[in-house]
């Protein structure tokens, strides 16, 4: 992925909903920039100098990366490209001391509101297109991750927002109930259609690494 060619996402607003608690909340989303694809194994290797775990092809999304791995990668890429670092990273094993500078010009994870707003791309349905046209999921993936960009993009030119791999977001899911658990979105190659929806929210500890969870780069404008 050419890190100079992120998609310009216009300002707007999004209503997020948690099905577990049956609560909704409205969020204003400033204009920002979002990568058209998840971070690939090729980009991970180019930035870190290390081959990621697993045997999938270089143009598949990198997986088996924790939330903490993802924010560290963002800082590495920002430094490598001469941009300001977004994250101050401490030593807390639960990553609760990580601070984001939203005014910095470097790379970061999208917020949960940014992610869903960009995923929907002005659409109001369950997902921004027909599932088989836009996503790799349990019904068509053949039980494996696929190269990015092989399915149709959403109306704003973003690929693989639904399916292929879940994507870490910045936000803590519900600190009063789940402590440091962070949000991830989008559904993955082994998920049923219900998980592959614009609004579907999941969470885990920021140290989780698993074979259907990656991340996507964002930048503030």
C-alpha positions, 0 to 999 in steps of 0.5 A, a space after each residue: 500500500 502506498 501510504 501517501 494515498 489514503 482516502 479523504 473522508 468528509 466530516 459527518 456524524 454517526 449513530 453507534 449502537 451496542 446490541 448488548 446494552 441496547 444503547 445508542 449514541 451520536 458522534 460527530 466525526 471530523 474529516 480524516 483520512 483512512 487507508 483503502 486497505 488493511 495493513 498488509 503483511 508486505 507493509 508490516 515487513 517493510 516497516 518492522 523488518 520482520 516477517 509476520 507470523 503465518 504463511 499467507 501471501 504478502 498482500 493479505 492483511 497482517 494478522 496475529 497482531 495485538 492492539 499494542 502491536 498496532 499502535 507501535 506499528 503506527 509510530 514506527 511508520 510515522 517515524 519512518 515517513 517523517 511524521 509526528 508520532 500519534 502515540 505515547 506508549 507506556 509500560 502498563 500491560 493493559 495498555 491503559 497508559 497509551 495516549 493518542 495525540 489526535 492533532 499529530 499528523 502521523 499514522 494512528 488507528 481509527 476511532 470506532 466512530 470513524 471506522 463505522 462512519 467510513 464503512 457505511 460511506 453514506 449508506 444506511 443498510 446492514 452493510 454497504 453492498 451485497 455481502 458476496 460482492 464486498 466481503 470474504 466471509 465463511 460462505 465464500 472464503 474457503 477457510 482462509 484469508 485473501 489478498 486485499 482489494 479483491 472484492 468491490 470497494 464501498 462507495 468511498 473507495 474503501 476495500 475489505 471494510 467488511 470481512 477478510 479480517 477484523 480491524 482494531 479501533 482505538 476505543 475502549 469497549 466498556 471500561 466499567 464492564 470489560 476494563 481495558 478491552 479494545 474494540 474491533 470491527 468488520 468481521 473476518 474470513 471465518 465469520 457468519 453474515 451476522 458478524 459481517 455488518 457495519 454496526 457489529 462490535 466486538 472486543 478483547 484484551 489489547 494483547 490478543 493476537 489471532 488469525 483473523 484480526 488486523 488493523 487499518 491506518 488512519 490520519 487526522 486532517 
